[in-house]
């Protein structure tokens, strides 16, 4: 396959796009200060490359195809920048998990475009929007709706996204369809294991700048941004604190559990009354990377109590699997076999526990938080373990924030 570099005309178009990007970024800063502040912290890179037909972002830079960008109206160019920045804020490139890539990209574009339209931005022709009756749903919920063929038909055949969607681990050397292959050295999409944390810090900095200049963020914007700005402790430490804090009395202490000494956590083993714990795993299309490591950590904590009964429940929209482990029949070290993959509903787990596990003392739920939870809290403590992009599914329970990538 023959590949060439941008020619003289295409290079000139890149220069024109670079000038427009500089102006448009300032326009966005004036029109929408918070998103504009994020734009000022991201690289703006015009390219002419067959692998980027419109625009894309890797969380640290926004790439735009100069030919596409230069033919947009000024308001549409600003809309495109805001579109890419919201993909960054929502961490869309880290949220797909095992969902269908193309369909999830459509859902992500719908989530972003709906917000931009509501904010009065000049939309680019053909932008995908959700139906009015899905006006408050996020990308995960829109994805579940789009999975039904009759709903996809409502798109009228416009199953194309405004921008390319790249993710960590992608091979960016693959080209779009077409006869001519153009390779632009400026198109350098790069992800690292710290991408999510870098975005979190960038958002926190922009939020602080906004508050200093204008006061608190508008309510809807603060609701989106606040979870990303909260300081968080190591997820292993949070798990340990939650489990041990539930059992501060009535136990006989043993020497420190050596499993956790290397982490700086001197957790003493306990023996006496049996610990009854439930771990629920959301096995919908949003199963979190690092599941085995997470479950192994909980397993080690539970075992430190001596006598225990650990029930692991897998659930998407309904219960898929229930397994019980004890000291005499411990959880195996091998990889869990995940069952499910449908929609998300947390209520079946709590109903099952209420009916079948009345002695439950704690429940730990691993999920992204997008689903229906009971309106009232149960009698036992609950810990929601969420990734960076997750949201608390209920106003009750504690939160443990997990890294999106490597744990």
C-alpha positions in Angstrom: 0.0 0.0 0.0 1.4 3.4 -1.0 1.3 6.1 1.6 2.3 9.7 1.1 2.7 12.8 3.3 0.5 15.9 3.1 1.2 17.9 -0.1 1.8 21.6 -0.4 -1.9 22.5 -0.6 -2.8 20.2 2.3 0.0 21.7 4.4 -1.3 25.2 3.7 -4.8 24.1 4.8 -3.3 22.9 8.0 -1.8 26.4 8.6 -5.2 28.0 8.0 -6.9 25.5 10.4 -4.3 26.3 13.0 -5.2 30.0 12.9 -8.9 29.2 13.1 -8.3 26.8 16.0 -6.6 29.6 18.0 -9.5 32.0 17.4 -12.2 29.4 18.0 -10.6 28.4 21.3 -10.9 32.0 22.5 -14.5 32.2 21.3 -15.3 29.1 23.2 -13.6 30.5 26.3 -15.8 33.6 26.1 -19.1 31.7 25.3 -18.6 28.8 27.7 -15.8 29.6 30.2 -15.4 26.3 31.8 -15.2 24.3 28.6 -13.0 27.0 27.2 -10.6 26.7 30.1 -10.3 23.0 29.3 -9.7 23.9 25.7 -6.8 26.1 26.8 -5.3 23.1 28.5 -5.6 20.7 25.5 -3.4 20.7 22.5 -5.1 21.8 19.3 -3.6 19.9 16.3 -4.7 20.3 12.7 -3.8 17.3 10.5 -4.4 16.0 7.0 -4.4 12.3 7.5 -6.5 9.4 6.2 -6.9 8.0 9.7 -8.7 11.2 10.9 -11.5 12.2 8.6 -13.2 14.7 10.9 -11.8 15.0 14.5 -10.8 13.0 17.5 -9.1 13.3 20.9 -6.8 11.3 23.1 -7.5 13.2 26.3 -4.5 15.5 26.0 -5.0 16.9 22.4 -7.8 17.5 20.0 -7.0 16.6 16.4 -9.0 18.0 13.5 -8.8 17.2 9.8 -7.9 20.6 8.3 -10.1 20.1 5.2 -13.1 19.2 7.2 -12.5 22.0 9.8 -11.9 24.7 7.2 -15.3 24.1 5.5 -17.3 24.5 8.7 -19.0 27.7 9.7 -17.3 29.6 12.6 -20.1 28.5 15.0 -19.9 24.9 13.9 -16.1 24.9 14.4 -16.7 26.0 18.0 -19.3 23.3 18.4 -16.8 20.7 17.2 -14.2 21.7 19.8 -16.8 21.6 22.5 -17.9 18.2 21.2 -14.4 16.8 21.6 -13.9 18.4 25.0 -17.0 16.8 26.4 -15.8 13.4 25.2 -12.8 14.1 27.4 -14.8 15.2 30.4 -17.1 12.2 30.1 -14.1 9.8 29.6 -15.9 8.2 26.7 -12.8 6.6 25.3 -12.5 4.6 28.6 -16.1 3.7 29.1 -16.9 1.3 26.3 -15.6 -1.8 28.1 -17.0 -4.9 26.1 -19.8 -3.1 24.3 -20.1 -3.0 20.5 -17.7 -0.3 19.5 -19.7 1.4 16.7 -22.9 1.4 18.6 -21.4 2.8 21.7 -19.7 5.6 19.7 -23.2 6.5 18.4 -24.5 6.6 22.0 -21.6 8.8 23.1 -22.2 11.3 20.3 -25.8 11.4 21.2 -25.0 12.2 24.8 -22.7 15.0 23.9 -24.7 16.5 21.0 -27.8 16.7 23.1 -26.0 18.8 25.7 -24.5 21.1 23.0 -27.9 21.6 21.4 -29.4 22.4 24.7 -26.7 25.0 25.2 -27.6 26.7 22.0 -24.6 25.8 20.0 -24.7 25.8 16.2 -25.0 22.1 15.2 -23.1 20.5 12.3 -25.5 19.0 9.8 -26.2 15.3 10.4 -25.3 15.3 14.1 -26.8 12.3 15.9 -29.3 13.2 18.6 -31.4 11.0 20.9 -35.2 11.2 20.7 -36.8 13.7 23.0 -38.1 11.0 25.4 -34.4 10.0 26.0 -33.4 13.6 26.9 -31.8 12.7 30.2 -30.1 9.4 29.5 -26.3 8.8 29.4 -24.3 7.0 26.8 -24.7 3.6 28.6 -28.5 3.9 28.7 -28.7 5.2 25.2 -26.6 2.2 24.1 -29.1 -0.2 25.6 -31.9 1.6 23.7 -29.9 1.4 20.5 -29.3 -2.3 20.8 -32.9 -2.8 19.7 -33.1 -2.8 15.9 -36.3 -0.9 15.7 -34.7 1.9 17.7 -31.7 2.0 15.4 -34.0 2.4 12.5 -35.1 5.8 14.0 -31.7 7.1 13.0 -32.9 7.0 9.4 -29.7 5.3 8.3 -27.5 8.1 9.7 -25.4 5.7 11.8 -22.3 7.8 11.5 -20.5 9.7 14.3 -19.2 13.2 14.1 -15.7 12.1 15.0 -13.3 9.2 15.1 -13.1 7.3 18.4 -9.8 5.9 19.5 -9.1 4.1 22.7 -6.0 2.9 24.6 -4.5 -0.1 22.8 -5.8 0.9 19.4 -3.4 0.4 16.5 -3.6 3.9 14.9 -1.7 2.6 11.8 -5.0 1.4 10.4 -6.4 3.6 7.7 -9.9 4.6 6.8 -11.4 3.2 3.6 -10.4 4.9 0.4 -7.9 4.7 -2.4 -5.4 7.4 -1.2 -3.5 6.9 2.0 -2.1 10.0 3.6 0.1 9.8 6.7 0.6 13.0 8.7 3.4 12.9 11.2 1.5 15.4 13.4 -1.2 12.9 14.0 0.1 11.3 17.1 -2.7 9.8 19.2 -1.2 8.7 22.5 -2.6 7.1 25.6 -0.9 6.2 28.8 -1.8 4.4 32.0 -2.2 7.8 33.7 -4.6 9.3 31.1 -7.7 9.2 33.3 -5.8 10.7 36.3 -4.3 13.4 34.1 -7.8 14.3 32.9 -9.1 14.4 36.4 -6.3 16.8 37.4 -7.0 19.0 34.4 -10.7 19.2 35.2 -9.9 20.0 38.8 -7.5 22.8 37.8 -10.1 24.3 35.4 -12.8 24.1 38.0 -10.6 25.9 40.5 -9.8 28.7 37.9 -13.5 29.1 37.1 -14.5 29.4 40.8 -11.8 32.0 41.4 -13.0 34.1 38.4 -16.8 33.5 38.4 -17.9 31.8 41.5 -19.4 28.3 41.7 -20.1 26.3 38.6 -23.7 26.2 37.4 -25.6 23.4 39.1 -25.9 21.0 36.2 -22.2 21.4 35.3 -21.1 21.0 38.9 -23.0 17.7 39.1 -21.0 16.3 36.2 -17.6 17.7 37.3 -17.7 17.3 41.1 -17.2 13.5 41.2 -14.1 13.8 39.1 -12.6 16.5 41.4 -13.0 14.6 44.7 -9.7 13.6 46.3 -9.5 9.9 46.6 -7.6 7.4 48.6 -6.1 4.2 47.4 -8.9 1.9 46.5 -7.4 -1.0 48.4 -7.2 1.1 51.5 -10.8 2.2 51.1 -11.9 -1.4 50.8 -10.0 -2.3 53.9 -11.4 0.6 55.9 -14.9 -0.2 54.9 -14.7 -3.9 55.8 -12.9 -3.5 59.1 -14.9 -0.5 60.2 -18.1 -2.6 60.2 -16.6 -5.0 62.8 -14.9 -2.8 65.5 -16.2 -4.8 68.4 -16.9 -8.3 69.7 -14.0 -9.9 67.9 -10.8 -11.6 69.1 -7.7 -10.1 67.4 -5.0 -12.2 65.8 -1.5 -11.2 64.6 -1.4 -8.8 61.6 -2.5 -10.3 58.3 0.8 -10.6 56.3 -1.1 -10.4 53.0 -1.5 -6.6 53.4 1.7 -5.6 55.2 3.5 -4.9 51.9 0.8 -2.3 51.1 1.4 -0.5 54.5 -1.9 -1.8 55.8 -1.5 -3.5 59.1 -4.9 -5.3 59.2 -5.2 -7.8 62.0 -7.0 -11.1 61.4 -10.1 -11.7 63.5 -11.7 -14.8 64.7 -15.0 -15.4 66.5 -18.4 -14.5 65.1 -18.7 -15.4 61.4 -18.5 -12.6 58.9 -21.4 -12.7 56.3 -20.5 -10.6 53.3 -21.9 -10.2 49.8 -20.0 -9.1 46.7 -22.2 -8.1 43.8 -20.7 -7.8 40.3 -22.4 -5.8 37.6 -22.0 -8.1 34.5 -23.8 -5.9 32.0 -22.0 -4.4 29.1 -20.0 -2.3 31.6 -17.9 -4.9 33.4 -14.9 -3.0 34.8 -11.4 -3.9 33.8 -9.3 -5.4 36.6 -12.2 -7.5 37.9 -10.0 -10.4 38.9 -7.6 -8.2 40.9 -10.6 -6.5 42.6 -12.2 -9.7 43.6 -8.9 -11.2 44.8 -8.4 -8.2 47.1 -11.8 -8.6 48.6 -11.3 -12.3 49.0 -8.1 -11.7 50.9 -9.8 -9.2 53.2 -12.7 -11.5 53.9 -10.4 -14.4 54.7 -8.6 -12.3 57.3 -11.7 -12.6 59.5 -11.2 -16.4 60.1 -14.8 -17.6 59.9 -16.7 -16.1 57.0 -19.4 -16.7 54.4 -18.8 -14.8 51.2 -21.6 -14.8 48.6 -20.7 -13.6 45.1 -23.7 -12.5 43.0 -23.4 -11.8 39.3 -26.2 -9.6 38.0 -27.0 -7.5 34.9 -30.7 -6.9 34.6 -31.4 -10.1 36.6 -29.4 -12.5 38.8 -27.1 -14.6 36.6 -25.1 -16.5 39.2 -24.9 -16.9 43.0 -21.8 -18.6 44.5 -21.0 -19.1 48.2 -17.5 -19.5 49.7 -16.4 -20.4 53.2 -13.0 -21.3 54.8 -13.7 -24.9 54.0 -14.7 -24.1 50.4 -12.7 -20.9 49.5 -13.0 -18.9 46.3 -10.7 -20.4 43.7 -7.8 -18.2 42.5 -8.6 -18.8 38.8 -10.4 -16.3 36.7 -14.1 -15.7 37.3 -16.4 -16.8 34.6 -18.6 -13.8 33.9 -22.2 -14.4 33.1 -24.6 -11.9 31.7 -24.1 -8.9 29.4 -27.7 -7.5 29.3 -29.0 -4.3 30.8 -28.4 -3.1 34.3 -30.6 -3.2 37.4 -29.3 -3.3 40.9 -32.6 -4.1 42.6 -32.6 -7.9 42.0 -29.4 -8.2 44.1 -30.9 -6.4 47.1 -34.2 -8.4 46.7 -32.2 -11.7 46.6 -30.2 -10.7 49.7 -33.4 -9.7 51.6 -35.1 -13.0 50.8 -32.2 -15.4 51.0 -29.4 -13.9 53.1 -30.9 -12.3 56.1 -27.6 -12.4 58.1 -25.8 -10.2 55.6 -23.5 -7.7 57.4 -22.0 -5.9 54.4 -22.5 -5.7 50.6 -19.9 -4.5 48.2 -21.2 -3.7 44.6 -18.8 -3.4 41.7 -20.5 -1.3 38.9 -20.3 1.8 36.9 -23.5 3.0 38.7 -25.8 3.4 35.6 -28.9 1.5 36.6 -31.9 1.4 38.9 -31.3 1.0 42.6 -33.7 0.6 45.5 -35.2 3.9 46.8 -34.3 3.1 50.4 -31.1 1.8 51.9 -31.0 -1.7 53.3 -30.2 -2.4 57.0 -26.6 -3.3 56.3 -23.7 -1.1 55.0 -23.2 -0.9 51.2 -20.1 0.2 49.4 -20.5 1.2 45.7 -17.2 0.6 43.9 -17.2 2.8 40.8 -14.7 3.7 38.0 -13.7 7.3 37.3 -16.6 7.9 35.0 -19.1 6.1 37.3 -21.9 7.7 39.3 -23.5 6.9 42.6 -26.6 4.9 41.8 -28.3 5.9 45.0 -28.2 8.7 47.7 -27.2 6.1 50.2 -24.1 3.9 50.6 -20.4 4.7 50.6 -18.3 5.2 47.5 -15.0 3.7 46.5 -13.4 5.3 43.4 -11.5 2.8 41.2 -8.9 3.7 38.6 -10.4 3.2 35.1 -7.4 1.5 33.7 -4.8 -0.4 35.5 -5.5 -1.1 39.2 
